[in-house]
């Protein structure tokens, strides 16, 4: 087992560079995902799609927080503020989603089928798990809770993609508009859970093992 405290300066530099590459890709992909999801969600009155797009915005903000943290001379010193910023973003997303899902269940708005949304969900299901794994391993080796928290956001994106895909497919094939709102509430539940853990600093890095 490797201890983060025993990392060489060269290895630490390599890992921090890897983290920066991951968050750079995350920012680029999620900007595209946010624009496409929110546009498709607005066109279809889909709370789940709009929530997914807003989650992508939060992932961009979270990645930006990590970029900011790792641009500091001593990144570990800024870990707690980074985690708090990520947590607040999660709570904001959950509040928005719960409000809009409630309006949908009340019949104020009704979601329409969205083929574009289904495509977006499939892309995220394919891409996000691999990117999250790369960042998680780098964060574990560095011993960085904030990087671990950011990688969990990416993995959350994949889970949410699956939830959204089920809701959108049920609406498209069976006409179950309520499935869209149910998928949105699943997103809100995950967001609250991750927000609480980030706020408490519970996204602690596991002990890194070579070859993970």
N, C-alpha and C positions, 0 to 999 in steps of 0.2 A: 504494500500500500504506500502511496505517496502522500506526504503531508504538504499542503499548500505553502507552509512556512519554509520548506526546504527547496522550493523551486529556485532554479538558477535565474539570474537576471535575463539571460538570453531566452530561456524558455518562457518566462513571464511576458517578455516583449512579444514573442510569437503568439502567445495566447491572447494577449490584448489586441494584437493586430487582427486575429481571427474574429474576435468579438466585434471589432469595428466593421469588418467586412460583412458579417452576418446582419448587423443592425442596418448597414447601408442597403443591403438587398431587401431587408424587411421594410424599410421606409419606402423604397421604390415600388415594391410589389403592393404594399398596402395602400399607397396613394391611388394606384390603379384600381384596386379592389374596392376602396371606399367610394370613389367616384362612380364606378359601374354599379355597385350595390345600391347606393342611395338613389341614383337616377332610375334604376330598374324598380326599386321599391316605391318611389314616388309615382311612377307610371302605373304600377299595379296596386297601389294603396296597401303595400305589404309591410306590416310592422316588423316582421322577422327580417326581411331584406334590409330595411332601413337600419334596424338594430345591428345587423351584421356589418353594414357599412360604417356605422358609428364605432363599432368594436374595432374596425380596421383603423379608424382615426385614432382611437386610443392606443392601438399598437404602434402607430407612427409616433405618437407623443411619448410612449414608453421607450421606444427605441431612441428617440431624441434625448431623453433623460439619461439613458445609458451612454450615448455619445458624449453628452456633457460631463457625466461623471468621470469617464475614462480620458477626458481631455484635461482633467485636473492633475496636479503633480502627485497627489496622494489619493487615488480613487477610493480606497477603503474608508477614508474619513467622511466621504459624502454618500455612503451607502444608505444610511437611515433616511436622509431627505429624499433620495431617489426612490426608496420603497414607499414612502408616504405619498409622493407624487403619483406613483403608479396606482396606489390604493384609491386615491381620490378620483382618478379617472374611471376606475372600475365602478365606484359608487354612483358617479354621474350617469354612466351608461345604464346601470340597473334602474335608476329612478325614471329615466326617460322611457325605457322599454316597458316598465310596469304600467306607467300612465297610459301609453299608447295601446298596450294590449288590453287594458281595461276598457278603453274607448271602443276597440274592435269587438270585444265580447258584448258590449252594450249595444252594438249595432250602429254606432255612429259612422263607422267606416267598414267596408267589407273588402277583403283582399281578393284580387283577381289572379289567375294563373300567370306565371312569369317564366318562360323558357330561358331567358337570359339569366335569371336568378339561379336556375338549376345548373347551368353551365359554370357560373361563378363558384357555386358550392362544390362542384366536382373538382375544379382546379385547385381549390384550397385543400380539399381532402388529399390530393396527390402531393402538393408542394410542401405544406406547412409541417407535417411530422418530421420530415428529413431535416429541414432547417432548424426546427426546435431541438432535435437531437444533437446537432453540431454545437449549438449555443450552450445547451445544458452541459455537455462534456467539458467545454472550455470553462464554463462558470464553475463547475465542480472542481476542476484542477486548480483554478485560481482561488477557490474558496470564497467566491463572491455571491452573496445572497441576492443582490439586485440583478445580476446576470441570470441567476437561476429563476428569479421571479419573471424576468422578461421572456425566458425560454418557455415558461409555463403559460404565458400569454399566447405564445405561438401555438403551443399544443392545444390550448383552449380553443383557438381559432379553428383547428381541425375538428375538434369535437362539435363545435357550434356549426360547422359546415355540414356535418352529418345530420344534426338536429334540423337545421334549416332545410336540407335536402329532403328529409322525410316530410316536413310540413308543406313544402312547395309541391312535392310530387303528389301528396294526398289531395291537395287543392286542385292540381291540374288534372288528375285522373278521376278523382271521385267527387270533386266539387265541394270538398270539406274546407270552407273558408276559415272555420274556427281552428283548423290545424296550424294555420300560419301564426295565429296569436299564441297558441300553445307552444310552438317552437320558439317564439320570442320570449316567453316566460322562462323556458329552459335556459336561454341565453342569459336572462337576468339573474337566475339562480346561480349559475356558474360565476357570473361577474361579482355577485355579493360575496360568495365563498372566497374567491381569489383576492378580492379587495380586503376582506377581514384578515386573511393570512399575511398579505403584504404589509398592512398597517401594523400588525403585531410583530412583524419581522420573522414570521414563521417559515419563510421560504429559505430555510437554512440549507446550505450546500451539503450534500452527502460526501462522505469520504471518497475521494477519487481512487479508483483502482486502475492501474495500467491496463490498457487494452479495452477499456469500456467504450 
